Amino acid sequence: MAIETAHVMQQIEKHLSQAKTADPAKQRESIAAIRALCELVLDDSGTVASAPRTLPLSAPAPAPVTSLNKLEEDDANKDSIFEF
């Protein structure tokens, strides 16, 4: 999916005007947005090699229990969930 450069340029100009009139914290956010938009255009055109992007790893799902080993002892509770 190609991104139209003119639309991205409009967004950059919008963030630039916001950065000029904002407090330092908002300026930083606007400048970060401008940088992201610039990288988007450059990556889309293929002129700059993109840095490898990392994805957050999720915790592995626990393995399902396929068979239950019930205790076969005289004093064991047959269907107790507390049998070890």
C-alpha positions in Angstrom: 0.0 0.0 0.0 1.6 3.2 -1.1 1.2 6.3 1.0 0.7 9.6 -0.8 3.6 11.8 -0.1 1.5 15.0 -0.4 -0.7 13.8 2.4 2.3 13.0 4.6 3.8 16.4 3.9 0.5 18.1 5.1 0.7 16.1 8.3 4.4 17.1 8.8 3.4 20.8 8.3 0.6 20.5 10.8 2.9 19.0 13.4 5.5 21.6 12.7 3.1 24.5 13.3 2.0 22.8 16.5 5.6 22.4 17.6 6.3 26.1 17.1 3.5 27.2 19.5 3.6 24.4 22.1 5.3 24.0 25.4 8.5 21.9 25.5 6.8 18.6 26.2 4.3 19.0 23.4 7.1 20.2 21.1 8.9 16.9 21.7 5.8 15.0 20.8 5.3 16.9 17.6 8.9 16.5 16.6 8.7 12.7 17.3 5.6 12.6 15.0 7.5 14.5 12.3 10.4 12.0 12.5 8.0 9.1 12.3 6.3 10.6 9.2 9.7 11.2 7.6 10.8 7.6 8.2 7.4 6.4 6.8 8.0 8.3 3.5 11.6 7.2 3.2 10.9 3.6 4.0 8.0 3.6 1.6 10.2 4.8 -1.3 12.9 2.3 -0.5 15.7 4.9 -0.3 16.7 4.1 3.2 17.3 0.7 4.7 15.0 0.4 7.6 16.3 -0.7 11.0 15.0 -4.1 12.2 11.9 -3.7 14.1 11.3 -5.8 17.2 8.0 -7.2 18.3 7.1 -7.7 21.9 7.2 -11.4 22.8 4.3 -12.8 24.6 4.6 -15.4 27.3 4.3 -18.9 25.9 0.9 -20.6 26.5 1.0 -23.4 29.0 0.8 -26.9 27.5 -2.6 -28.5 27.9 -2.9 -31.5 30.2 -3.5 -34.5 28.0 -3.9 -37.2 30.6 -4.5 -37.2 34.3 -2.7 -39.6 36.6 -5.1 -40.4 39.4 -3.7 -41.9 42.5 -4.7 -45.5 43.1 -4.2 -45.5 46.8 -6.7 -46.7 49.4 -6.7 -43.3 51.3 -6.8 -41.1 48.1 -9.8 -39.0 47.2 -10.8 -40.3 43.8 -11.7 -37.1 42.0 -10.1 -34.5 44.1 -8.3 -31.7 42.4 -5.7 -31.6 45.3 -4.1 -35.0 44.4 -0.5 -34.7 43.6 
